[in-house]
Amino acid sequence: PYQELASTSVVATGYGPGDEAFARLGVVGPTRMDYPGSMAAVRAVARYVSRILDEA
């Protein structure tokens, strides 16, 4: 049904205050994307958002 997504992949991780992951953050990209770079970027943003939630 979604042929446009046939050549895509998702890199995602959980985030939330403390060690509680109540939401997910990720990127959708081509199957042959730079996985190490994408994973590092997603984790970095998730850590940043988690820190902001810890301060709230």
PDB file of N, CA, C and O in Angstrom:
ATOM      1  N   PRO A   1       0.796  -1.202   0.000  1.00  0.00           N
ATOM      2  CA  PRO A   1       0.000   0.000   0.000  1.00  0.00           C
ATOM      3  C   PRO A   1       0.843   1.273   0.000  1.00  0.00           C
ATOM      4  O   PRO A   1       0.395   2.297  -0.517  1.00  0.00           O
ATOM      5  N   TYR A   2       2.050   1.239   0.565  1.00  0.00           N
ATOM      6  CA  TYR A   2       2.904   2.419   0.651  1.00  0.00           C
ATOM      7  C   TYR A   2       4.191   2.182  -0.126  1.00  0.00           C
ATOM      8  O   TYR A   2       5.269   2.102   0.464  1.00  0.00           O
ATOM      9  N   GLN A   3       4.084   2.070  -1.434  1.00  0.00           N
ATOM     10  CA  GLN A   3       5.250   1.798  -2.279  1.00  0.00           C
ATOM     11  C   GLN A   3       6.311   2.880  -2.146  1.00  0.00           C
ATOM     12  O   GLN A   3       7.499   2.599  -2.301  1.00  0.00           O
ATOM     13  N   GLU A   4       5.905   4.103  -1.863  1.00  0.00           N
ATOM     14  CA  GLU A   4       6.865   5.201  -1.734  1.00  0.00           C
ATOM     15  C   GLU A   4       7.831   4.970  -0.576  1.00  0.00           C
ATOM     16  O   GLU A   4       8.940   5.505  -0.577  1.00  0.00           O
ATOM     17  N   LEU A   5       7.419   4.182   0.406  1.00  0.00           N
ATOM     18  CA  LEU A   5       8.254   3.930   1.580  1.00  0.00           C
ATOM     19  C   LEU A   5       9.063   2.639   1.470  1.00  0.00           C
ATOM     20  O   LEU A   5       9.775   2.281   2.408  1.00  0.00           O
ATOM     21  N   ALA A   6       8.966   1.945   0.360  1.00  0.00           N
ATOM     22  CA  ALA A   6       9.634   0.650   0.208  1.00  0.00           C
ATOM     23  C   ALA A   6      11.147   0.751   0.337  1.00  0.00           C
ATOM     24  O   ALA A   6      11.783  -0.203   0.785  1.00  0.00           O
ATOM     25  N   SER A   7      11.731   1.859  -0.036  1.00  0.00           N
ATOM     26  CA  SER A   7      13.192   1.995   0.023  1.00  0.00           C
ATOM     27  C   SER A   7      13.629   2.924   1.157  1.00  0.00           C
ATOM     28  O   SER A   7      14.652   3.601   1.049  1.00  0.00           O
ATOM     29  N   THR A   8      12.851   2.953   2.245  1.00  0.00           N
ATOM     30  CA  THR A   8      13.196   3.810   3.378  1.00  0.00           C
ATOM     31  C   THR A   8      13.423   2.975   4.636  1.00  0.00           C
ATOM     32  O   THR A   8      12.997   1.824   4.723  1.00  0.00           O
ATOM     33  N   SER A   9      14.094   3.573   5.594  1.00  0.00           N
ATOM     34  CA  SER A   9      14.333   2.957   6.898  1.00  0.00           C
ATOM     35  C   SER A   9      14.069   3.994   7.978  1.00  0.00           C
ATOM     36  O   SER A   9      14.032   5.196   7.714  1.00  0.00           O
ATOM     37  N   VAL A  10      13.885   3.506   9.198  1.00  0.00           N
ATOM     38  CA  VAL A  10      13.641   4.383  10.336  1.00  0.00           C
ATOM     39  C   VAL A  10      14.724   4.145  11.381  1.00  0.00           C
ATOM     40  O   VAL A  10      15.048   3.001  11.701  1.00  0.00           O
ATOM     41  N   VAL A  11      15.277   5.222  11.906  1.00  0.00           N
ATOM     42  CA  VAL A  11      16.190   5.167  13.048  1.00  0.00           C
ATOM     43  C   VAL A  11      15.487   5.924  14.164  1.00  0.00           C
ATOM     44  O   VAL A  11      15.181   7.107  14.014  1.00  0.00           O
ATOM     45  N   ALA A  12      15.226   5.246  15.293  1.00  0.00           N
ATOM     46  CA  ALA A  12      14.460   5.878  16.371  1.00  0.00           C
ATOM     47  C   ALA A  12      15.004   5.468  17.730  1.00  0.00           C
ATOM     48  O   ALA A  12      15.675   4.445  17.866  1.00  0.00           O
ATOM     49  N   THR A  13      14.703   6.280  18.725  1.00  0.00           N
ATOM     50  CA  THR A  13      15.060   5.986  20.110  1.00  0.00           C
ATOM     51  C   THR A  13      14.016   6.611  21.023  1.00  0.00           C
ATOM     52  O   THR A  13      13.282   7.512  20.617  1.00  0.00           O
ATOM     53  N   GLY A  14      13.957   6.131  22.247  1.00  0.00           N
ATOM     54  CA  GLY A  14      13.024   6.684  23.216  1.00  0.00           C
ATOM     55  C   GLY A  14      13.637   7.858  23.961  1.00  0.00           C
ATOM     56  O   GLY A  14      14.859   7.976  24.045  1.00  0.00           O
ATOM     57  N   TYR A  15      12.789   8.729  24.502  1.00  0.00           N
ATOM     58  CA  TYR A  15      13.265   9.841  25.324  1.00  0.00           C
ATOM     59  C   TYR A  15      12.224  10.178  26.368  1.00  0.00           C
ATOM     60  O   TYR A  15      11.050   9.829  26.236  1.00  0.00           O
ATOM     61  N   GLY A  16      12.666  10.852  27.393  1.00  0.00           N
ATOM     62  CA  GLY A  16      11.770  11.273  28.457  1.00  0.00           C
ATOM     63  C   GLY A  16      12.572  11.709  29.664  1.00  0.00           C
ATOM     64  O   GLY A  16      13.799  11.616  29.662  1.00  0.00           O
ATOM     65  N   PRO A  17      11.892  12.183  30.695  1.00  0.00           N
ATOM     66  CA  PRO A  17      12.603  12.636  31.890  1.00  0.00           C
ATOM     67  C   PRO A  17      13.241  11.454  32.621  1.00  0.00           C
ATOM     68  O   PRO A  17      12.637  10.389  32.741  1.00  0.00           O
ATOM     69  N   GLY A  18      14.463  11.653  33.106  1.00  0.00           N
ATOM     70  CA  GLY A  18      15.164  10.581  33.808  1.00  0.00           C
ATOM     71  C   GLY A  18      15.409   9.398  32.891  1.00  0.00           C
ATOM     72  O   GLY A  18      15.814   9.557  31.739  1.00  0.00           O
ATOM     73  N   ASP A  19      15.156   8.204  33.424  1.00  0.00           N
ATOM     74  CA  ASP A  19      15.331   6.986  32.626  1.00  0.00           C
ATOM     75  C   ASP A  19      14.021   6.518  32.006  1.00  0.00           C
ATOM     76  O   ASP A  19      13.964   5.446  31.404  1.00  0.00           O
ATOM     77  N   GLU A  20      12.977   7.312  32.150  1.00  0.00           N
ATOM     78  CA  GLU A  20      11.653   6.942  31.650  1.00  0.00           C
ATOM     79  C   GLU A  20      11.497   7.375  30.192  1.00  0.00           C
ATOM     80  O   GLU A  20      11.518   8.568  29.890  1.00  0.00           O
ATOM     81  N   ALA A  21      11.342   6.406  29.295  1.00  0.00           N
ATOM     82  CA  ALA A  21      11.142   6.726  27.876  1.00  0.00           C
ATOM     83  C   ALA A  21       9.646   6.669  27.582  1.00  0.00           C
ATOM     84  O   ALA A  21       9.081   5.587  27.425  1.00  0.00           O
ATOM     85  N   PHE A  22       9.011   7.828  27.507  1.00  0.00           N
ATOM     86  CA  PHE A  22       7.571   7.846  27.259  1.00  0.00           C
ATOM     87  C   PHE A  22       7.226   8.297  25.851  1.00  0.00           C
ATOM     88  O   PHE A  22       6.050   8.345  25.490  1.00  0.00           O
ATOM     89  N   ALA A  23       8.222   8.625  25.058  1.00  0.00           N
ATOM     90  CA  ALA A  23       7.977   9.033  23.671  1.00  0.00           C
ATOM     91  C   ALA A  23       9.144   8.563  22.814  1.00  0.00           C
ATOM     92  O   ALA A  23      10.178   8.146  23.335  1.00  0.00           O
ATOM     93  N   ARG A  24       8.974   8.632  21.506  1.00  0.00           N
ATOM     94  CA  ARG A  24      10.017   8.208  20.586  1.00  0.00           C
ATOM     95  C   ARG A  24      10.327   9.337  19.623  1.00  0.00           C
ATOM     96  O   ARG A  24       9.463  10.131  19.251  1.00  0.00           O
ATOM     97  N   LEU A  25      11.590   9.379  19.234  1.00  0.00           N
ATOM     98  CA  LEU A  25      12.082  10.386  18.308  1.00  0.00           C
ATOM     99  C   LEU A  25      12.873   9.651  17.240  1.00  0.00           C
ATOM    100  O   LEU A  25      13.632   8.733  17.552  1.00  0.00           O
ATOM    101  N   GLY A  26      12.706  10.043  15.990  1.00  0.00           N
ATOM    102  CA  GLY A  26      13.452   9.350  14.948  1.00  0.00           C
ATOM    103  C   GLY A  26      13.486  10.101  13.638  1.00  0.00           C
ATOM    104  O   GLY A  26      12.941  11.195  13.495  1.00  0.00           O
ATOM    105  N   VAL A  27      14.147   9.470  12.689  1.00  0.00           N
ATOM    106  CA  VAL A  27      14.230  10.006  11.336  1.00  0.00           C
ATOM    107  C   VAL A  27      13.865   8.905  10.353  1.00  0.00           C
ATOM    108  O   VAL A  27      14.086   7.722  10.610  1.00  0.00           O
ATOM    109  N   VAL A  28      13.310   9.309   9.240  1.00  0.00           N
ATOM    110  CA  VAL A  28      13.041   8.404   8.124  1.00  0.00           C
ATOM    111  C   VAL A  28      13.989   8.808   7.017  1.00  0.00           C
ATOM    112  O   VAL A  28      14.069   9.981   6.651  1.00  0.00           O
ATOM    113  N   GLY A  29      14.703   7.839   6.488  1.00  0.00           N
ATOM    114  CA  GLY A  29      15.669   8.147   5.439  1.00  0.00           C
ATOM    115  C   GLY A  29      15.795   6.999   4.462  1.00  0.00           C
ATOM    116  O   GLY A  29      15.102   5.989   4.589  1.00  0.00           O
ATOM    117  N   PRO A  30      16.670   7.149   3.495  1.00  0.00           N
ATOM    118  CA  PRO A  30      16.862   6.082   2.516  1.00  0.00           C
ATOM    119  C   PRO A  30      17.480   4.846   3.169  1.00  0.00           C
ATOM    120  O   PRO A  30      18.184   4.955   4.172  1.00  0.00           O
ATOM    121  N   THR A  31      17.217   3.692   2.606  1.00  0.00           N
ATOM    122  CA  THR A  31      17.751   2.446   3.148  1.00  0.00           C
ATOM    123  C   THR A  31      19.263   2.492   3.280  1.00  0.00           C
ATOM    124  O   THR A  31      19.817   1.913   4.215  1.00  0.00           O
ATOM    125  N   ARG A  32      19.934   3.163   2.373  1.00  0.00           N
ATOM    126  CA  ARG A  32      21.396   3.233   2.396  1.00  0.00           C
ATOM    127  C   ARG A  32      21.920   4.521   3.035  1.00  0.00           C
ATOM    128  O   ARG A  32      22.934   5.067   2.601  1.00  0.00           O
ATOM    129  N   MET A  33      21.223   5.001   4.068  1.00  0.00           N
ATOM    130  CA  MET A  33      21.680   6.217   4.747  1.00  0.00           C
ATOM    131  C   MET A  33      22.891   5.904   5.635  1.00  0.00           C
ATOM    132  O   MET A  33      23.240   4.741   5.838  1.00  0.00           O
ATOM    133  N   ASP A  34      23.508   6.935   6.147  1.00  0.00           N
ATOM    134  CA  ASP A  34      24.636   6.814   7.071  1.00  0.00           C
ATOM    135  C   ASP A  34      24.075   6.452   8.449  1.00  0.00           C
ATOM    136  O   ASP A  34      23.740   7.332   9.241  1.00  0.00           O
ATOM    137  N   TYR A  35      23.976   5.144   8.726  1.00  0.00           N
ATOM    138  CA  TYR A  35      23.359   4.703   9.976  1.00  0.00           C
ATOM    139  C   TYR A  35      24.112   5.180  11.217  1.00  0.00           C
ATOM    140  O   TYR A  35      23.476   5.694  12.137  1.00  0.00           O
ATOM    141  N   PRO A  36      25.444   5.033  11.286  1.00  0.00           N
ATOM    142  CA  PRO A  36      26.135   5.518  12.491  1.00  0.00           C
ATOM    143  C   PRO A  36      25.899   7.016  12.736  1.00  0.00           C
ATOM    144  O   PRO A  36      25.665   7.428  13.872  1.00  0.00           O
ATOM    145  N   GLY A  37      25.958   7.813  11.693  1.00  0.00           N
ATOM    146  CA  GLY A  37      25.723   9.249  11.836  1.00  0.00           C
ATOM    147  C   GLY A  37      24.290   9.557  12.223  1.00  0.00           C
ATOM    148  O   GLY A  37      24.040  10.410  13.074  1.00  0.00           O
ATOM    149  N   SER A  38      23.345   8.864  11.598  1.00  0.00           N
ATOM    150  CA  SER A  38      21.925   9.085  11.905  1.00  0.00           C
ATOM    151  C   SER A  38      21.608   8.668  13.332  1.00  0.00           C
ATOM    152  O   SER A  38      20.886   9.368  14.042  1.00  0.00           O
ATOM    153  N   MET A  39      22.147   7.522  13.756  1.00  0.00           N
ATOM    154  CA  MET A  39      21.905   7.054  15.122  1.00  0.00           C
ATOM    155  C   MET A  39      22.492   8.022  16.143  1.00  0.00           C
ATOM    156  O   MET A  39      21.863   8.309  17.162  1.00  0.00           O
ATOM    157  N   ALA A  40      23.687   8.522  15.877  1.00  0.00           N
ATOM    158  CA  ALA A  40      24.309   9.480  16.796  1.00  0.00           C
ATOM    159  C   ALA A  40      23.493  10.763  16.880  1.00  0.00           C
ATOM    160  O   ALA A  40      23.309  11.311  17.967  1.00  0.00           O
ATOM    161  N   ALA A  41      23.009  11.241  15.752  1.00  0.00           N
ATOM    162  CA  ALA A  41      22.218  12.474  15.740  1.00  0.00           C
ATOM    163  C   ALA A  41      20.899  12.294  16.484  1.00  0.00           C
ATOM    164  O   ALA A  41      20.506  13.158  17.267  1.00  0.00           O
ATOM    165  N   VAL A  42      20.218  11.181  16.247  1.00  0.00           N
ATOM    166  CA  VAL A  42      18.937  10.930  16.917  1.00  0.00           C
ATOM    167  C   VAL A  42      19.156  10.807  18.423  1.00  0.00           C
ATOM    168  O   VAL A  42      18.391  11.370  19.206  1.00  0.00           O
ATOM    169  N   ARG A  43      20.186  10.082  18.833  1.00  0.00           N
ATOM    170  CA  ARG A  43      20.471   9.952  20.271  1.00  0.00           C
ATOM    171  C   ARG A  43      20.805  11.298  20.899  1.00  0.00           C
ATOM    172  O   ARG A  43      20.363  11.593  22.009  1.00  0.00           O
ATOM    173  N   ALA A  44      21.579  12.114  20.197  1.00  0.00           N
ATOM    174  CA  ALA A  44      21.961  13.425  20.734  1.00  0.00           C
ATOM    175  C   ALA A  44      20.736  14.309  20.936  1.00  0.00           C
ATOM    176  O   ALA A  44      20.606  14.956  21.975  1.00  0.00           O
ATOM    177  N   VAL A  45      19.847  14.344  19.966  1.00  0.00           N
ATOM    178  CA  VAL A  45      18.630  15.159  20.094  1.00  0.00           C
ATOM    179  C   VAL A  45      17.747  14.603  21.207  1.00  0.00           C
ATOM    180  O   VAL A  45      17.159  15.369  21.971  1.00  0.00           O
ATOM    181  N   ALA A  46      17.648  13.279  21.306  1.00  0.00           N
ATOM    182  CA  ALA A  46      16.838  12.669  22.368  1.00  0.00           C
ATOM    183  C   ALA A  46      17.396  13.020  23.743  1.00  0.00           C
ATOM    184  O   ALA A  46      16.629  13.314  24.660  1.00  0.00           O
ATOM    185  N   ARG A  47      18.718  12.995  23.902  1.00  0.00           N
ATOM    186  CA  ARG A  47      19.327  13.385  25.181  1.00  0.00           C
ATOM    187  C   ARG A  47      19.035  14.850  25.493  1.00  0.00           C
ATOM    188  O   ARG A  47      18.729  15.198  26.633  1.00  0.00           O
ATOM    189  N   TYR A  48      19.129  15.699  24.485  1.00  0.00           N
ATOM    190  CA  TYR A  48      18.860  17.129  24.659  1.00  0.00           C
ATOM    191  C   TYR A  48      17.410  17.354  25.104  1.00  0.00           C
ATOM    192  O   TYR A  48      17.157  18.106  26.045  1.00  0.00           O
ATOM    193  N   VAL A  49      16.469  16.704  24.429  1.00  0.00           N
ATOM    194  CA  VAL A  49      15.054  16.853  24.783  1.00  0.00           C
ATOM    195  C   VAL A  49      14.808  16.295  26.187  1.00  0.00           C
ATOM    196  O   VAL A  49      14.055  16.884  26.963  1.00  0.00           O
ATOM    197  N   SER A  50      15.437  15.168  26.516  1.00  0.00           N
ATOM    198  CA  SER A  50      15.277  14.592  27.855  1.00  0.00           C
ATOM    199  C   SER A  50      15.770  15.551  28.926  1.00  0.00           C
ATOM    200  O   SER A  50      15.132  15.693  29.969  1.00  0.00           O
ATOM    201  N   ARG A  51      16.905  16.214  28.680  1.00  0.00           N
ATOM    202  CA  ARG A  51      17.430  17.189  29.649  1.00  0.00           C
ATOM    203  C   ARG A  51      16.453  18.345  29.848  1.00  0.00           C
ATOM    204  O   ARG A  51      16.237  18.801  30.971  1.00  0.00           O
ATOM    205  N   ILE A  52      15.870  18.812  28.754  1.00  0.00           N
ATOM    206  CA  ILE A  52      14.887  19.896  28.854  1.00  0.00           C
ATOM    207  C   ILE A  52      13.688  19.444  29.689  1.00  0.00           C
ATOM    208  O   ILE A  52      13.184  20.204  30.515  1.00  0.00           O
ATOM    209  N   LEU A  53      13.234  18.211  29.474  1.00  0.00           N
ATOM    210  CA  LEU A  53      12.101  17.697  30.244  1.00  0.00           C
ATOM    211  C   LEU A  53      12.463  17.513  31.713  1.00  0.00           C
ATOM    212  O   LEU A  53      11.615  17.703  32.584  1.00  0.00           O
ATOM    213  N   ASP A  54      13.713  17.147  31.999  1.00  0.00           N
ATOM    214  CA  ASP A  54      14.155  17.015  33.392  1.00  0.00           C
ATOM    215  C   ASP A  54      14.091  18.352  34.119  1.00  0.00           C
ATOM    216  O   ASP A  54      13.790  18.399  35.312  1.00  0.00           O
ATOM    217  N   GLU A  55      14.373  19.435  33.406  1.00  0.00           N
ATOM    218  CA  GLU A  55      14.382  20.768  34.009  1.00  0.00           C
ATOM    219  C   GLU A  55      12.981  21.328  34.209  1.00  0.00           C
ATOM    220  O   GLU A  55      12.786  22.237  35.015  1.00  0.00           O
ATOM    221  N   ALA A  56      12.015  20.799  33.487  1.00  0.00           N
ATOM    222  CA  ALA A  56      10.643  21.327  33.551  1.00  0.00           C
ATOM    223  C   ALA A  56       9.943  20.925  34.826  1.00  0.00           C
ATOM    224  O   ALA A  56       8.785  21.287  35.034  1.00  0.00           O
TER     225      ALA A  56
END
